[in-house]
Amino acid sequence: MENMKIQWHPAFVAAMNLEFKDNRDDLIFEKEYNLNTKPLETDLLIIKKNPTVKLKNEIGLFFRGHNIIEYKSPRDELNINTFYKVQGYACIYKAAGTASADINEDDITTTIIREAKPEKLFQYLSQKAFEISCFHKGLYRIHIGSLFPVQIIVTKELEGDEHVWLKSLSEKLQKEDVKLLLKRVSGLTAEFDQEMADSVLKVSIDANKQLIREMMEDESMYESLMELMEPRLLLRDKTKMEEGMRQGMQQGMQQGMQQGMQQGQKITAVRMLKSGKYTLDEITDISGLSLDEIQTLRKSQINI
């Protein structure tokens, strides 16, 4: 149920914007592009303004002029039906409407992105004599004759920090992954880049709450987390957190940590309530307090 609340797709679009940051002026990003007059849309359409421009990100080496992209969140299945659905999107895009009437079918590609490798799909395609080649770690091409070219991206296999944005769309991040993400976020200066990174960061936090809470206990990570994650995480008010810990240390370190955590949870919840931007369920998920505790805070309007 909690996974259903995580907005994976907007974060995916943001991640793709950041992946192609170096060539953004050469591209048009059309999220949730309507393929026809009826409600049928693909997650992302990337159009190269100049078909001859070479994209720096190796994901884009596969791209042609018009590139239809489907994203599957970590718990979504990628099966043969999805595979052919995306091919259908390409067919409709080519055939429907005057806007795409002059697009050559050789100028269209399809890409499917998922965290885990779709082993069953690959096995099925191999049995059907489709050739699958891995031209770069995490990047697979499916050779299917006369249909539109297919690229499948397995984000957890992508190498290095080049693809930190896509790799961060996961429920299984490690501490080093979060540290790298924070480093890349802090290095952005352009407002649009920061907005895109904020979307990726929010989903990464929401999907890895337990890991983030563990990292909050690491003093060396506290400042970085607090600076970049306000107001989504616990314990923004460091002074009150430390005061709670100092008082608690007199009764034992463990009890002090618990008191400091509870105080920080209340601080976060009250600030989120006052902002008016969050639902009770969102405040519950992010603060770690129960729904009853949140409702009590709302009624009392306490000032921590």
Salt bridges, closest charged atoms under 4 A:
GLU2 OE2 - LYS209 NZ 3.51
GLU19 OE1 - HIS163 ND1 2.69
ASP43 OD2 - HIS9 NE2 3.64
GLU58 OE2 - HIS136 NE2 3.67
GLU58 OE2 - HIS163 NE2 2.82
GLU70 OE2 - LYS85 NZ 3.15
GLU162 OE1 - HIS163 NE2 3.87
GLU171 OE1 - ARG75 NE 3.15
GLU176 OE2 - LYS179 NZ 3.63
ASP193 OD2 - LYS21 NZ 3.80
ASP193 OD1 - ARG24 NH1 2.81
ASP198 OD1 - ARG232 NH2 2.47
ASP206 OD2 - LYS202 NZ 2.89
GLU223 OE2 - LYS238 NZ 2.59
GLU230 OE1 - ARG236 NE 3.28
GLU242 OE2 - LYS238 NZ 3.62
GLU243 OE1 - ARG246 NH2 2.79
ASP285 OD2 - LYS5 NZ 3.44
